[in-house]
């Protein structure tokens, strides 16, 4: 009877460990999730992704099935050699961020640029189509 009391805790522990194992398998050692800022104005949606140390050649931006997919890899190696010490720091990892796009975007006019470690994506909006009409009754 005493074991029954602790069964919910055992179930929680098992679920947590499964989740942790899946997270480590999906993300891999050295992976990271870059910070993202999303904003909009009258004409477009704007996505800014912080990617310090990532070369633009290592970034890929795709649109597939209504989703904006940003993937890439960061490989940083900083080496300092001094007379009395030698230091090497390496940061690496793959990343992927996916965002659902609204229906009112111009997919063919999406623009992306990367400067000073920030990937900026502009997603133009399509003009609103007026689907509302007043019908005069005769």
C-alpha positions as CSV (number, residue, x, y, z in Angstrom):
1,X,0.0,0.0,0.0
2,X,2.9,2.4,0.7
3,X,4.2,2.0,-2.8
4,X,0.9,3.2,-4.3
5,X,1.4,6.6,-2.6
6,X,4.7,7.1,-4.4
7,X,3.5,6.0,-7.8
8,X,2.6,9.5,-9.0
9,X,6.2,10.6,-8.2
10,X,7.6,7.7,-10.1
11,X,5.4,8.5,-13.1
12,X,6.6,12.1,-13.0
13,X,10.2,11.0,-12.8
14,X,9.8,8.6,-15.8
15,X,8.1,11.3,-17.9
16,X,10.8,13.9,-17.0
17,X,13.7,11.5,-17.8
18,X,12.0,10.6,-21.2
19,X,11.6,14.3,-22.0
20,X,15.2,15.0,-21.0
21,X,16.5,12.1,-23.2
22,X,14.4,13.4,-26.2
23,X,15.7,17.0,-25.6
24,X,19.3,15.9,-25.6
25,X,18.7,13.7,-28.7
26,X,17.0,16.4,-30.6
27,X,19.3,19.3,-29.7
28,X,22.7,17.6,-29.5
29,X,25.6,18.8,-27.6
30,X,26.6,22.3,-28.4
31,X,23.3,23.4,-29.9
32,X,21.7,26.7,-29.1
33,X,18.4,28.5,-29.7
34,X,19.1,32.1,-30.9
35,X,16.9,34.9,-29.5
36,X,14.3,36.3,-31.9
37,X,12.4,39.6,-32.0
38,X,9.3,39.8,-34.1
39,X,7.5,43.0,-35.0
40,X,5.1,44.4,-37.6
41,X,4.2,47.6,-39.2
42,X,1.6,48.6,-41.8
43,X,3.5,47.0,-44.7
44,X,5.5,44.1,-43.3
45,X,6.4,41.7,-40.6
46,X,10.0,41.9,-39.3
47,X,12.0,39.0,-37.8
48,X,15.4,39.8,-36.2
49,X,17.5,36.8,-35.1
50,X,20.5,37.3,-32.8
51,X,23.3,35.2,-34.3
52,X,26.6,36.4,-32.8
53,X,29.6,34.7,-34.4
54,X,27.6,33.1,-37.2
55,X,28.7,33.7,-40.7
56,X,25.9,34.5,-43.2
57,X,27.2,31.6,-45.4
58,X,26.2,29.3,-42.5
59,X,22.6,30.5,-42.3
60,X,19.7,29.2,-44.4
61,X,16.2,30.8,-44.6
62,X,13.4,28.8,-46.2
63,X,9.7,29.0,-46.6
64,X,7.9,25.6,-46.7
65,X,4.2,24.9,-46.3
66,X,3.4,28.2,-44.7
67,X,6.4,28.2,-42.3
68,X,9.5,30.3,-42.1
69,X,12.4,28.1,-41.3
70,X,15.7,29.5,-40.1
71,X,18.6,27.0,-39.8
72,X,22.4,27.2,-39.5
73,X,25.5,26.4,-37.6
74,X,27.8,28.4,-35.3
75,X,31.5,27.6,-35.2
76,X,33.5,29.9,-33.0
77,X,37.1,29.3,-32.0
78,X,38.9,31.9,-30.0
79,X,42.6,31.2,-29.3
80,X,44.9,33.4,-27.2
81,X,48.6,32.6,-27.0
82,X,50.6,34.5,-24.5
83,X,54.0,33.9,-23.1
84,X,52.7,32.4,-19.8
85,X,49.4,30.8,-21.0
86,X,47.5,29.4,-23.9
87,X,43.7,29.6,-24.0
88,X,41.3,28.1,-26.5
89,X,37.5,28.5,-26.3
90,X,35.3,26.8,-28.8
91,X,31.6,27.4,-29.2
92,X,29.7,25.4,-31.8
93,X,26.2,24.1,-32.5
94,X,23.4,23.8,-34.9
95,X,20.2,25.8,-34.6
96,X,16.8,25.8,-36.1
97,X,13.8,28.1,-35.5
98,X,10.4,27.7,-37.2
99,X,7.6,30.2,-37.4
100,X,4.1,29.9,-38.8
101,X,3.4,32.6,-41.4
102,X,0.1,34.5,-41.6
103,X,-1.9,34.1,-44.8
104,X,-1.5,37.7,-45.9
105,X,2.2,37.6,-46.8
106,X,4.0,38.0,-50.1
107,X,6.2,34.9,-50.1
108,X,8.0,35.9,-53.3
109,X,9.2,39.2,-51.8
110,X,10.7,38.1,-48.5
111,X,14.1,39.8,-48.0
112,X,16.9,38.7,-45.6
113,X,20.2,40.3,-44.7
114,X,22.8,39.7,-42.0
115,X,24.9,42.4,-40.4
116,X,26.8,42.6,-37.1
117,X,25.5,39.2,-35.9
118,X,21.8,40.0,-36.6
119,X,19.8,38.3,-39.2
120,X,17.0,40.6,-40.4
121,X,14.1,39.2,-42.3
122,X,11.3,41.4,-43.8
123,X,8.1,39.7,-44.8
124,X,5.9,42.0,-46.9
125,X,2.2,41.9,-46.3
126,X,-0.2,41.6,-49.1
127,X,-2.8,44.3,-49.5
128,X,-6.0,43.5,-47.7
129,X,-8.7,42.3,-50.0
130,X,-12.2,43.5,-49.2
131,X,-14.4,40.5,-49.1
132,X,-17.3,42.3,-47.6
133,X,-20.0,43.8,-49.9
134,X,-23.3,45.4,-49.3
135,X,-26.0,44.1,-51.5
136,X,-28.9,46.5,-52.3
137,X,-32.2,44.8,-52.1
138,X,-34.5,45.5,-55.1
